[in-house]
Amino acid sequence: MATDSLTIILEAIRKAGKSVEADKIERRYSELLEEAGKISTSIIEIDLGRPFARDFTKDGFHLEKPRRCKIKFEVRPVLKDGESPVNGDEMLKRAKKSDCHMDQETGDHVAAFLNSSAGKEASKALRDSGCRYIILPDEKGLWVSGSGGNRCVPVLSLGGEQWVSDLLYLGDGGFGSGGRFLVPRKP
């Protein structure tokens, strides 16, 4: 399953009498493709229309030209297929490496959209992908419990059909296969 360029290169290697090496390259290429396929990502579009601090519609006004903020997110799993759950520090490293910096405020707007009729399709796509919680790993938005000093990360958890705000302890080591990052796509 090689690309056109790779096929040309492999043919040249074989013509040079190096068939064994060409076969090894082709096998390794297939292995890499298979491995890349295990890191499943999907794209969802979310309408993050933020409410205004003061809603003038209650005073009889309406926006002449309402604006919406639609963002496409790549949904990335925390774990690779077959990998064991990771602890909170490892999850934060992966979030940073994935360029995921979503905060709780944005997460609340994501939840509102996913729980609305407009977000049903995106919510179903997340559930179908095995997503059970969306991690909101903005490092400036971690919570610390008053009693034990335990650090927690905000998440959106799937409770039945609804997405709800929740906290997960970073020290639990329980960031598993149901966890996802939402990474804004660059235009």
Steps between C-alpha positions, in 0.01 A plus 500: 500500500773743403462847359600570140831656610581209729414251226747670264772496769434134583520402131835682469633317809385164359660575160823567685487141629388590851161323510536394863557862610206619287275238661610612848423864416160408360415289809609778737294752305192274535566461875521877542174550312331241718638662817384844386152357441480400865513865601147580403397860466185657373384854433199668657372853452366677807308825516643694792260793485579664832227678695549867566562625855175694464231349280314792342240268342330510841454875443336447160812529281646258250832488320483643151766256381539214747846346504590142569835356583543165330818312572615170358665274753709194445402234753812324624511206740719524810622142448612298202307178438578236759691738728440495877357806680746779578535726804411868501850636445545278193156606373598869537823435304299336223252788498782749461663290226162479322464879523185461711448795733122509532380669818191440712316806368534382140412149617173628648409648162596172330272311743213742438537444126534120526189486722294712258302376203760662269777296662333157496697379198836608647408348837407171335829498306691544826305222674541268200876557508510370858533842660371503858666819617666805343801631688534877544872515583577871508787508752376829646156349559587208729304476824651418840290346778503705820529203733768284338669726248424253223518646151204435270436562133159607370333258261172465318363159595234315312211438737246303299430724201620824663849648534562639850790685666698293745848473654749212484791470740834518323653250742254219430680356199163439347517687171395217275363407163182707539690831530532741209664832428330757277764686301392800292582446131710763337329648194 
